[in-house]
Amino acid sequence: MVKTYGLIHEKRARGKEKKKNHVYHHSSAQKSISSGRQAVNFSFDTIHGMKLKEVEYKIPSREERKARRSEFQGSKNKEGMRSKFLKMLAAEHAQELKDLLGMTDADIALMAEGKSVNGYNVHHKLPIHGGGKNEFSNFILTPLYPHDQWHHDVIDPQICNLSAKGGKILLPWTDAMIYDPKQYGFTKNNKKVKPNYVSRVNPEKYPKIYKPEHIADANLRKRELEKFSSQQKNVNRKLVSTVVSQRLSSTR
């Protein structure tokens, strides 16, 4: 049995932050999983708007996984697929990014350069570790909280019980390429339910804008900040102009 997730879903290190292996501890509420031959008995069929879909999880060789991860991240000589995906979203889905995720023009401009916006992640629907490819149809831009729950509460516990070759597991799945916070929650046959496990992800450590009740407020606050920023720039320009004029007058 695999006990850590360092090679399964490894987060990018930020700054001097050290990488840590994530260890999954079985909860008394979590029912056992039998070596990947049967799906875990979750109490829900939809998590954060993504249906649980049974897929064949085929683990590629270490070399192939490394190559696909490099292709995704990119290098000095070659642009990565993550960068290309972010550029495509900025160019073709700017209004969706604003409407669904409350992104600003500055956020979208950052994505247009192929750069990630803080608090968001490009998620592989079928992970590279399970044979997933670096294709736009296999990507979804999502806030970190639902992303981390998809991995740590649904995917990782099942991977623990797979053989080296893989097997069938349940994956959160959607055809969308941008996460829709209005579909937030856990449902079973479209009715809200409580998960039958203790989550390894603490929502208090994440931004709130992924929750539907915060979207409108987040958009309003961002617009107000942009407006204030614009007004402040105008005030600064006027102050500079006044100071320059006064100095010119005093030298005459």
N, C-alpha and C positions, 0 to 999 in steps of 0.2 A: 504493500500500500504506500502511495506517495504521501508524505507527511507535510511537505511545504509547497508553496506556489511560486517560488522564485523563477522557475523555468516555464511556468504555465501562463501567468499573467503578470509580467514585470512592469512596474511603473517607471516612467522616466524620472531620473533624479533631478531635482531642481536645486541649483546652487551647490551648497556644500552638504545638502541633505543626503544621508546615507540610505542605501537600499536595504530593505528589510524583507525577510521571508515571511509570508503570511501563513500562519498555522491555523487550521480549522479544527475546532473542538466540537465534537458531537454534542448536541443539546438533547435533553431528555424528551423534548417535544419533537425532535427530528426522527423520523422513521428511517430504518436502515435501508441502504441501497445495495443491491446484490450485484456487485462486480460489473456494472454497466449493462447487464442483460435485462434489467427492468428499470423503468423510469422511477425517480423519487416520487413519493406520494405527497405532493404539495397540496395544500388546502385551497389553492387558487389556480386558475388557468391563465390569468393575465396579471402581469406585474408592471406597474408604471406604464400602462398603455401598450405593452408588448405581449402578444400571445405566446404561451409556452408551446413550442413546436418540437415534435420528436425528429431528430436528425441523426445521421450516421456520423460519429465523431472519429475520424481517422487521423491518427497521429503520424505526421511525416517524420522523416529522419531529422536528427539534430542539425545537420548541414542545411537541409532544405528550410527548416524553420528559421535558422540564422539568416539565410539569403532573403527570405520573404520579409523578415523584420528589417533588414537593411534596405530593402526596396521600399518599404513603407516609410522609414525614417529619413532616407536619403543620405547623401554624403557630400563632400566638398565638390566633387566632380559631377554629381548627378542629383537632380531634384527628386525628392521622395513623393510617394503617392499621397501621403497625408497633405503635403503642401499643395499638390495639384487639386485635391478634393476641396480644400478650403478655398482656393482660388475660384473653382467652378461654382461653389455655393455663393460666394460674394458676387460673382458676375451674373448668375442666372436666378438666384433665389434671395436677393437682398430684402425684398418686402416680406417674405416668409420669415426670415431671420428676425426682422423687427417685430412682426406680429406675434410670432410664437415664443421667441426667446427674449424679446425686449431689447435687442441689440441696437446700439447707436451707430451713427455713420462712422464714427471713429473705430468701433469694433469691426465693422465691415471693411473699412479701409485696411485694417490690420490683416484681416483674412485675405484680402485681395493681394497682399504681399506673400501669401502662403504661410502666415504665422498664426499660431493658436491664440484664442482669447482666454484669459485667465478664468478658471472655473468651468471650462468645457473640455470635452475629450472626443476625439474621433474613435468611435467604437467599432470593432470588427463584429458583425452579427454572428458569423461563424469564426471563432478565434483562429489565428494562425496555427496555434498548437493543435487544433482539431482539423486542420486541412484547409482553413479559410484562405481565400486569395485576396490580393490587393486590388479589388475592383470597386468602383463607386457604388455598385448595387449591394456590396457587402459592408458598406460604411454607413454610420449614422452619427451626426453631430449631436451630442447630448451633454447636459449638465453632469457634474461629477457624481452627485448623490445617486440618481437612478442608475448611472453607469456602474458605480461600485456595488450597488445591491444586485444588479444582474450578475456580476462576476462572483462576489463573495458569498451571496446567499443562495444562488441558484446554480451557477455553472461549477464553481470550485468544489462544492461538496460532492457533486456527481463524478467529477474527474478523479477524485480521491480513490474511487472504487473501480476505475477502469483498468483493464489490462494494458500492457505496453502497446498493443495494436489498436486499442480504442474500443468503441462500442456505441450503442444507441443512448442518447441523453436528450433531455428537454432543454431547449434554448429559447430565451426571449427573442421573439421574431416580429419583424414588420418590414414592409416594402419601403417605408418612408426613409428619407435621408436626413431629415431634421426632426428631432424629438419634439413632440407636442405636449407641453405641461398640462393642458386641459384634460388629458387622459390619465393623469397621475392617480395611482392607487392600486389596490389589490382587489381583483374581482374573480368570482366563480360564476359562470353563466350570466355575466353582466351585473351581478349583485355583489356589493362590497362584502369582503370577508377579512378575517384576521389570519395572518400567516401562522402556520403550525410549527414555528421555530422561533428561537430568539435571534434577532438580527445581529450580525457582526458589524453593522454600519450604524453609526450614531448620527442622526439627521441634524443634531444641534451643531455639528462641526462643519456644516455646509451652508452655502448661501441659500436664501429662501426663494429666489426668483423662479425656481422650477415649479413652485406650487401655484395652481391656478388663481388662488385668492391674492397672490402677490404680483401677478403679471401686470395688471393694469396700474397698480401702485408703482411698480418698478419702472414702467414706461413713463409715467407722469414725472417721477423723480428725476429720471435721466433727461427728459426734455427740459425740466426746470433748471437742472445743472448746466445743460448746454446753453440755455438762454442766459443764465447768469454769467457763464463764462464769456459769452459773446458780448454782453453788456459791460463786463469788467474790462474786456479788451478795448472797447470803445472809450471807456473812462480813462484807461491808461494812456491811450493815444492822445486824448484831449489834454491830459496832464503834461505829457511830454511836449506837446505842441505849445502849451502855455509857457512852460519853463524855457523852452528854446526861444520863444518870442521875447520873453522878459530879459533873457541874457543878451539877445541881439540888441534890444533897446538900450540896455545899460552900457553897451560898448560903443554906442554911437556918440 
